[in-house]
Amino acid sequence: MIPIPGSRQHLRIGLLGGSFNPAHMAHREISLTALHRLELDQVWWLVSPQNPLKSRRGMASLAQRLKQAETVADHPGIQVTDIEQRLGTRYTADTLDRIRLHYPNMRFVWLMGADNLAQFHRWHHWRGIARIMPIAVLDRPGFNLMAARTPAGQWLSRYRIAQHDAGTLADLVPPAFLLLKSKLNPLSATAIRAQRKPGGRV
């Protein structure tokens, strides 16, 4: 369980958002990398009721996705939460702003895979997200170099810190950006869903 709003705990938290439809081992691996390299106390998986950029078609229920994510996470440092639904927010920028207000004593880092950075410039108020909390982008196969050349990657590059300073990211005043090397796991939720369909291929 995550701490109750207003908690006076001083924790360093990584936030990993997404549909988790389904959660998979690549989510777990980047979370464990972030815990270690960014010197975090916890990583929270923010399971979204409905990603505004994704179709509802083929989307499992929130309850199903939460339960499956808990099975995959299977680590005391990873907390699976439906906080976005409880806050009643739709966009990441609003969710992060509310989380920061509810937990003023905690230091947060927004986590995303390089595949999400490639489309980050399409997100609602994406520059605002970068100004709310530091961002760590973790390797994803086939996306790392391309993501750095996207509009968001180029804009964030001016705030980039070195790999050897990764442990300081949660303490920095945003915008602050880190491209973090991690174990490259080719799994993706899209590929897993395709494989589950009759005759589906990865």
ChimeraX commands (.cxc) that place a marker at each C-alpha (Angstrom):
marker #1 position 0.00,0.00,0.00 radius 0.5
marker #1 position 1.13,3.54,-0.68 radius 0.5
marker #1 position 1.13,6.04,2.21 radius 0.5
marker #1 position -2.08,7.93,2.92 radius 0.5
marker #1 position -2.34,11.50,1.54 radius 0.5
marker #1 position -0.72,13.99,3.87 radius 0.5
marker #1 position 1.81,11.43,5.11 radius 0.5
marker #1 position 4.83,13.03,6.75 radius 0.5
marker #1 position 7.16,10.32,5.47 radius 0.5
marker #1 position 10.19,11.57,3.60 radius 0.5
marker #1 position 10.48,9.08,0.75 radius 0.5
marker #1 position 12.01,9.12,-2.72 radius 0.5
marker #1 position 9.43,7.76,-5.13 radius 0.5
marker #1 position 9.53,6.82,-8.80 radius 0.5
marker #1 position 6.19,7.04,-10.63 radius 0.5
marker #1 position 5.59,4.75,-13.60 radius 0.5
marker #1 position 2.27,5.37,-15.32 radius 0.5
marker #1 position 0.45,3.48,-18.03 radius 0.5
marker #1 position -2.42,1.22,-18.97 radius 0.5
marker #1 position -0.52,-1.92,-17.91 radius 0.5
marker #1 position -2.65,-3.86,-20.39 radius 0.5
marker #1 position -1.04,-6.14,-19.41 radius 0.5
marker #1 position 1.84,-5.46,-17.03 radius 0.5
marker #1 position 4.94,-7.46,-17.98 radius 0.5
marker #1 position 8.51,-8.17,-16.92 radius 0.5
marker #1 position 9.94,-5.16,-18.78 radius 0.5
marker #1 position 7.86,-2.92,-16.48 radius 0.5
marker #1 position 9.33,-4.76,-13.51 radius 0.5
marker #1 position 12.90,-4.58,-14.81 radius 0.5
marker #1 position 12.87,-0.84,-15.46 radius 0.5
marker #1 position 11.29,-0.32,-12.03 radius 0.5
marker #1 position 14.03,-2.31,-10.29 radius 0.5
marker #1 position 16.68,-0.46,-12.31 radius 0.5
marker #1 position 15.18,2.85,-11.22 radius 0.5
marker #1 position 15.01,1.76,-7.57 radius 0.5
marker #1 position 18.70,0.93,-7.59 radius 0.5
marker #1 position 20.22,3.56,-9.88 radius 0.5
marker #1 position 18.10,6.52,-8.74 radius 0.5
marker #1 position 18.37,5.48,-5.08 radius 0.5
marker #1 position 14.59,5.41,-4.61 radius 0.5
marker #1 position 12.61,4.01,-1.71 radius 0.5
marker #1 position 9.69,2.86,-3.84 radius 0.5
marker #1 position 8.30,2.81,-7.37 radius 0.5
marker #1 position 4.56,3.31,-7.73 radius 0.5
marker #1 position 2.80,1.85,-10.77 radius 0.5
marker #1 position 0.00,4.27,-11.64 radius 0.5
marker #1 position -2.47,2.03,-13.46 radius 0.5
marker #1 position -4.56,4.36,-15.60 radius 0.5
marker #1 position -8.35,3.90,-15.88 radius 0.5
marker #1 position -8.06,4.93,-19.54 radius 0.5
marker #1 position -5.11,6.41,-21.42 radius 0.5
marker #1 position -6.44,9.34,-23.54 radius 0.5
marker #1 position -4.10,8.32,-26.38 radius 0.5
marker #1 position -5.26,4.70,-26.48 radius 0.5
marker #1 position -8.44,3.02,-27.68 radius 0.5
marker #1 position -10.83,1.38,-25.21 radius 0.5
marker #1 position -11.02,-1.58,-27.57 radius 0.5
marker #1 position -9.19,-4.56,-26.09 radius 0.5
marker #1 position -8.67,-2.78,-22.75 radius 0.5
marker #1 position -9.12,-5.09,-19.77 radius 0.5
marker #1 position -11.02,-3.72,-16.77 radius 0.5
marker #1 position -9.11,-1.64,-14.26 radius 0.5
marker #1 position -9.64,-4.32,-11.59 radius 0.5
marker #1 position -8.18,-7.00,-13.86 radius 0.5
marker #1 position -5.18,-4.87,-14.76 radius 0.5
marker #1 position -4.48,-3.98,-11.13 radius 0.5
marker #1 position -4.61,-7.62,-10.04 radius 0.5
marker #1 position -2.36,-8.77,-12.87 radius 0.5
marker #1 position 0.10,-5.91,-12.24 radius 0.5
marker #1 position 0.41,-6.93,-8.58 radius 0.5
marker #1 position 1.28,-10.47,-9.67 radius 0.5
marker #1 position 3.97,-9.23,-12.05 radius 0.5
marker #1 position 5.43,-6.60,-9.69 radius 0.5
marker #1 position 6.06,-9.09,-6.87 radius 0.5
marker #1 position 8.57,-6.87,-5.06 radius 0.5
marker #1 position 8.28,-4.89,-1.80 radius 0.5
marker #1 position 9.72,-1.81,-3.50 radius 0.5
marker #1 position 7.02,-1.73,-6.21 radius 0.5
marker #1 position 3.55,-0.55,-5.22 radius 0.5
marker #1 position 0.62,-0.97,-7.62 radius 0.5
marker #1 position -2.03,1.74,-7.26 radius 0.5
marker #1 position -5.27,3.07,-8.76 radius 0.5
marker #1 position -4.52,6.56,-7.43 radius 0.5
marker #1 position -5.39,8.18,-10.76 radius 0.5
marker #1 position -8.95,6.89,-10.52 radius 0.5
marker #1 position -9.22,7.97,-6.89 radius 0.5
marker #1 position -7.96,11.46,-7.76 radius 0.5
marker #1 position -10.41,11.69,-10.66 radius 0.5
marker #1 position -7.74,12.95,-13.05 radius 0.5
marker #1 position -7.48,12.14,-16.75 radius 0.5
marker #1 position -4.16,13.60,-17.82 radius 0.5
marker #1 position -0.71,12.78,-16.43 radius 0.5
marker #1 position 0.11,16.45,-15.79 radius 0.5
marker #1 position -2.93,16.81,-13.54 radius 0.5
marker #1 position -2.26,13.50,-11.78 radius 0.5
marker #1 position 1.34,14.41,-10.96 radius 0.5
marker #1 position 0.39,17.88,-9.77 radius 0.5
marker #1 position -2.20,16.41,-7.39 radius 0.5
marker #1 position 0.17,13.71,-6.13 radius 0.5
marker #1 position 2.79,16.31,-5.35 radius 0.5
marker #1 position 0.21,18.35,-3.40 radius 0.5
marker #1 position -0.99,15.29,-1.46 radius 0.5
marker #1 position 2.57,14.24,-0.54 radius 0.5
marker #1 position 4.52,17.48,0.03 radius 0.5
marker #1 position 7.31,15.78,2.01 radius 0.5
marker #1 position 8.18,13.28,-0.70 radius 0.5
marker #1 position 10.54,13.61,-3.66 radius 0.5
marker #1 position 9.20,12.24,-6.91 radius 0.5
marker #1 position 10.68,11.21,-10.26 radius 0.5
marker #1 position 8.54,10.52,-13.32 radius 0.5
marker #1 position 9.68,7.30,-15.03 radius 0.5
marker #1 position 9.07,6.37,-18.63 radius 0.5
marker #1 position 10.47,4.06,-21.26 radius 0.5
marker #1 position 12.18,5.51,-24.32 radius 0.5
marker #1 position 9.21,4.29,-26.39 radius 0.5
marker #1 position 6.99,6.75,-24.49 radius 0.5
marker #1 position 9.50,9.59,-24.87 radius 0.5
marker #1 position 9.14,9.12,-28.64 radius 0.5
marker #1 position 5.52,10.30,-28.38 radius 0.5
marker #1 position 5.81,12.47,-25.28 radius 0.5
marker #1 position 5.30,15.68,-27.31 radius 0.5
marker #1 position 1.73,14.46,-28.01 radius 0.5
marker #1 position 0.85,14.33,-24.31 radius 0.5
marker #1 position -1.35,17.01,-22.78 radius 0.5
marker #1 position 0.80,19.76,-21.22 radius 0.5
marker #1 position 3.99,17.69,-21.58 radius 0.5
marker #1 position 6.33,20.58,-20.82 radius 0.5
marker #1 position 4.32,21.12,-17.64 radius 0.5
marker #1 position 5.04,17.53,-16.62 radius 0.5
marker #1 position 8.77,18.25,-16.95 radius 0.5
marker #1 position 8.35,21.31,-14.73 radius 0.5
marker #1 position 6.44,19.38,-12.05 radius 0.5
marker #1 position 9.05,16.71,-11.36 radius 0.5
marker #1 position 12.35,15.31,-12.69 radius 0.5
marker #1 position 12.10,12.73,-15.49 radius 0.5
marker #1 position 14.09,9.53,-15.95 radius 0.5
marker #1 position 13.80,7.81,-19.33 radius 0.5
marker #1 position 14.89,4.18,-19.45 radius 0.5
marker #1 position 16.13,2.26,-22.49 radius 0.5
marker #1 position 13.63,0.36,-24.62 radius 0.5
marker #1 position 14.76,-1.75,-27.59 radius 0.5
marker #1 position 14.71,0.17,-30.86 radius 0.5
marker #1 position 13.68,3.51,-29.35 radius 0.5
marker #1 position 16.63,4.98,-27.46 radius 0.5
marker #1 position 18.40,6.84,-30.26 radius 0.5
marker #1 position 15.18,7.79,-32.04 radius 0.5
marker #1 position 13.56,9.15,-28.87 radius 0.5
marker #1 position 16.42,11.55,-28.26 radius 0.5
marker #1 position 15.73,13.16,-31.65 radius 0.5
marker #1 position 11.98,13.71,-31.11 radius 0.5
marker #1 position 10.60,17.18,-30.23 radius 0.5
marker #1 position 10.34,16.25,-26.54 radius 0.5
marker #1 position 13.76,14.60,-26.50 radius 0.5
marker #1 position 15.41,17.65,-28.02 radius 0.5
marker #1 position 13.64,20.04,-25.65 radius 0.5
marker #1 position 14.56,17.95,-22.60 radius 0.5
marker #1 position 18.20,17.59,-23.66 radius 0.5
marker #1 position 19.04,21.05,-22.27 radius 0.5
marker #1 position 18.15,19.74,-18.79 radius 0.5
marker #1 position 19.97,16.42,-19.08 radius 0.5
marker #1 position 22.24,15.22,-16.29 radius 0.5
marker #1 position 25.05,12.68,-16.49 radius 0.5
marker #1 position 24.58,8.97,-15.77 radius 0.5
marker #1 position 26.94,9.10,-12.80 radius 0.5
marker #1 position 24.65,11.69,-11.16 radius 0.5
marker #1 position 21.59,9.42,-11.37 radius 0.5
marker #1 position 21.32,9.15,-7.60 radius 0.5
marker #1 position 20.79,12.91,-7.31 radius 0.5
marker #1 position 17.87,13.16,-9.76 radius 0.5
marker #1 position 15.11,13.02,-7.13 radius 0.5
marker #1 position 16.76,15.94,-5.29 radius 0.5
marker #1 position 16.96,18.27,-8.29 radius 0.5
marker #1 position 14.62,21.15,-9.04 radius 0.5
marker #1 position 12.75,20.38,-12.28 radius 0.5
marker #1 position 13.13,20.46,-15.18 radius 0.5
marker #1 position 15.80,17.75,-14.83 radius 0.5
marker #1 position 16.21,14.85,-17.22 radius 0.5
marker #1 position 18.16,11.59,-17.27 radius 0.5
marker #1 position 18.45,8.99,-20.01 radius 0.5
marker #1 position 19.19,5.85,-18.02 radius 0.5
marker #1 position 20.77,2.72,-19.42 radius 0.5
marker #1 position 18.94,-0.42,-18.36 radius 0.5
marker #1 position 18.56,-4.07,-19.26 radius 0.5
marker #1 position 16.86,-4.18,-22.67 radius 0.5
marker #1 position 13.79,-6.39,-22.49 radius 0.5
marker #1 position 11.91,-6.64,-25.81 radius 0.5
marker #1 position 8.53,-7.34,-24.18 radius 0.5
marker #1 position 5.69,-4.93,-24.86 radius 0.5
marker #1 position 2.02,-4.99,-23.89 radius 0.5
marker #1 position 1.01,-4.67,-27.56 radius 0.5
marker #1 position 3.04,-7.73,-28.53 radius 0.5
marker #1 position 1.67,-9.75,-25.60 radius 0.5
marker #1 position -1.93,-8.92,-26.57 radius 0.5
marker #1 position -1.24,-9.87,-30.18 radius 0.5
marker #1 position 0.25,-13.19,-29.08 radius 0.5
marker #1 position -2.85,-13.98,-27.02 radius 0.5
marker #1 position -5.20,-13.60,-30.00 radius 0.5
marker #1 position -6.00,-16.69,-32.09 radius 0.5
marker #1 position -3.34,-16.84,-34.78 radius 0.5
marker #1 position -1.60,-13.81,-33.29 radius 0.5
marker #1 position 2.08,-13.30,-33.82 radius 0.5
marker #1 position 4.81,-11.31,-32.13 radius 0.5
marker link #1:1,2 radius 0.2
marker link #1:2,3 radius 0.2
marker link #1:3,4 radius 0.2
marker link #1:4,5 radius 0.2
marker link #1:5,6 radius 0.2
marker link #1:6,7 radius 0.2
marker link #1:7,8 radius 0.2
marker link #1:8,9 radius 0.2
marker link #1:9,10 radius 0.2
marker link #1:10,11 radius 0.2
marker link #1:11,12 radius 0.2
marker link #1:12,13 radius 0.2
marker link #1:13,14 radius 0.2
marker link #1:14,15 radius 0.2
marker link #1:15,16 radius 0.2
marker link #1:16,17 radius 0.2
marker link #1:17,18 radius 0.2
marker link #1:18,19 radius 0.2
marker link #1:19,20 radius 0.2
marker link #1:20,21 radius 0.2
marker link #1:21,22 radius 0.2
marker link #1:22,23 radius 0.2
marker link #1:23,24 radius 0.2
marker link #1:24,25 radius 0.2
marker link #1:25,26 radius 0.2
marker link #1:26,27 radius 0.2
marker link #1:27,28 radius 0.2
marker link #1:28,29 radius 0.2
marker link #1:29,30 radius 0.2
marker link #1:30,31 radius 0.2
marker link #1:31,32 radius 0.2
marker link #1:32,33 radius 0.2
marker link #1:33,34 radius 0.2
marker link #1:34,35 radius 0.2
marker link #1:35,36 radius 0.2
marker link #1:36,37 radius 0.2
marker link #1:37,38 radius 0.2
marker link #1:38,39 radius 0.2
marker link #1:39,40 radius 0.2
marker link #1:40,41 radius 0.2
marker link #1:41,42 radius 0.2
marker link #1:42,43 radius 0.2
marker link #1:43,44 radius 0.2
marker link #1:44,45 radius 0.2
marker link #1:45,46 radius 0.2
marker link #1:46,47 radius 0.2
marker link #1:47,48 radius 0.2
marker link #1:48,49 radius 0.2
marker link #1:49,50 radius 0.2
marker link #1:50,51 radius 0.2
marker link #1:51,52 radius 0.2
marker link #1:52,53 radius 0.2
marker link #1:53,54 radius 0.2
marker link #1:54,55 radius 0.2
marker link #1:55,56 radius 0.2
marker link #1:56,57 radius 0.2
marker link #1:57,58 radius 0.2
marker link #1:58,59 radius 0.2
marker link #1:59,60 radius 0.2
marker link #1:60,61 radius 0.2
marker link #1:61,62 radius 0.2
marker link #1:62,63 radius 0.2
marker link #1:63,64 radius 0.2
marker link #1:64,65 radius 0.2
marker link #1:65,66 radius 0.2
marker link #1:66,67 radius 0.2
marker link #1:67,68 radius 0.2
marker link #1:68,69 radius 0.2
marker link #1:69,70 radius 0.2
marker link #1:70,71 radius 0.2
marker link #1:71,72 radius 0.2
marker link #1:72,73 radius 0.2
marker link #1:73,74 radius 0.2
marker link #1:74,75 radius 0.2
marker link #1:75,76 radius 0.2
marker link #1:76,77 radius 0.2
marker link #1:77,78 radius 0.2
marker link #1:78,79 radius 0.2
marker link #1:79,80 radius 0.2
marker link #1:80,81 radius 0.2
marker link #1:81,82 radius 0.2
marker link #1:82,83 radius 0.2
marker link #1:83,84 radius 0.2
marker link #1:84,85 radius 0.2
marker link #1:85,86 radius 0.2
marker link #1:86,87 radius 0.2
marker link #1:87,88 radius 0.2
marker link #1:88,89 radius 0.2
marker link #1:89,90 radius 0.2
marker link #1:90,91 radius 0.2
marker link #1:91,92 radius 0.2
marker link #1:92,93 radius 0.2
marker link #1:93,94 radius 0.2
marker link #1:94,95 radius 0.2
marker link #1:95,96 radius 0.2
marker link #1:96,97 radius 0.2
marker link #1:97,98 radius 0.2
marker link #1:98,99 radius 0.2
marker link #1:99,100 radius 0.2
marker link #1:100,101 radius 0.2
marker link #1:101,102 radius 0.2
marker link #1:102,103 radius 0.2
marker link #1:103,104 radius 0.2
marker link #1:104,105 radius 0.2
marker link #1:105,106 radius 0.2
marker link #1:106,107 radius 0.2
marker link #1:107,108 radius 0.2
marker link #1:108,109 radius 0.2
marker link #1:109,110 radius 0.2
marker link #1:110,111 radius 0.2
marker link #1:111,112 radius 0.2
marker link #1:112,113 radius 0.2
marker link #1:113,114 radius 0.2
marker link #1:114,115 radius 0.2
marker link #1:115,116 radius 0.2
marker link #1:116,117 radius 0.2
marker link #1:117,118 radius 0.2
marker link #1:118,119 radius 0.2
marker link #1:119,120 radius 0.2
marker link #1:120,121 radius 0.2
marker link #1:121,122 radius 0.2
marker link #1:122,123 radius 0.2
marker link #1:123,124 radius 0.2
marker link #1:124,125 radius 0.2
marker link #1:125,126 radius 0.2
marker link #1:126,127 radius 0.2
marker link #1:127,128 radius 0.2
marker link #1:128,129 radius 0.2
marker link #1:129,130 radius 0.2
marker link #1:130,131 radius 0.2
marker link #1:131,132 radius 0.2
marker link #1:132,133 radius 0.2
marker link #1:133,134 radius 0.2
marker link #1:134,135 radius 0.2
marker link #1:135,136 radius 0.2
marker link #1:136,137 radius 0.2
marker link #1:137,138 radius 0.2
marker link #1:138,139 radius 0.2
marker link #1:139,140 radius 0.2
marker link #1:140,141 radius 0.2
marker link #1:141,142 radius 0.2
marker link #1:142,143 radius 0.2
marker link #1:143,144 radius 0.2
marker link #1:144,145 radius 0.2
marker link #1:145,146 radius 0.2
marker link #1:146,147 radius 0.2
marker link #1:147,148 radius 0.2
marker link #1:148,149 radius 0.2
marker link #1:149,150 radius 0.2
marker link #1:150,151 radius 0.2
marker link #1:151,152 radius 0.2
marker link #1:152,153 radius 0.2
marker link #1:153,154 radius 0.2
marker link #1:154,155 radius 0.2
marker link #1:155,156 radius 0.2
marker link #1:156,157 radius 0.2
marker link #1:157,158 radius 0.2
marker link #1:158,159 radius 0.2
marker link #1:159,160 radius 0.2
marker link #1:160,161 radius 0.2
marker link #1:161,162 radius 0.2
marker link #1:162,163 radius 0.2
marker link #1:163,164 radius 0.2
marker link #1:164,165 radius 0.2
marker link #1:165,166 radius 0.2
marker link #1:166,167 radius 0.2
marker link #1:167,168 radius 0.2
marker link #1:168,169 radius 0.2
marker link #1:169,170 radius 0.2
marker link #1:170,171 radius 0.2
marker link #1:171,172 radius 0.2
marker link #1:172,173 radius 0.2
marker link #1:173,174 radius 0.2
marker link #1:174,175 radius 0.2
marker link #1:175,176 radius 0.2
marker link #1:176,177 radius 0.2
marker link #1:177,178 radius 0.2
marker link #1:178,179 radius 0.2
marker link #1:179,180 radius 0.2
marker link #1:180,181 radius 0.2
marker link #1:181,182 radius 0.2
marker link #1:182,183 radius 0.2
marker link #1:183,184 radius 0.2
marker link #1:184,185 radius 0.2
marker link #1:185,186 radius 0.2
marker link #1:186,187 radius 0.2
marker link #1:187,188 radius 0.2
marker link #1:188,189 radius 0.2
marker link #1:189,190 radius 0.2
marker link #1:190,191 radius 0.2
marker link #1:191,192 radius 0.2
marker link #1:192,193 radius 0.2
marker link #1:193,194 radius 0.2
marker link #1:194,195 radius 0.2
marker link #1:195,196 radius 0.2
marker link #1:196,197 radius 0.2
marker link #1:197,198 radius 0.2
marker link #1:198,199 radius 0.2
marker link #1:199,200 radius 0.2
marker link #1:200,201 radius 0.2
marker link #1:201,202 radius 0.2
view
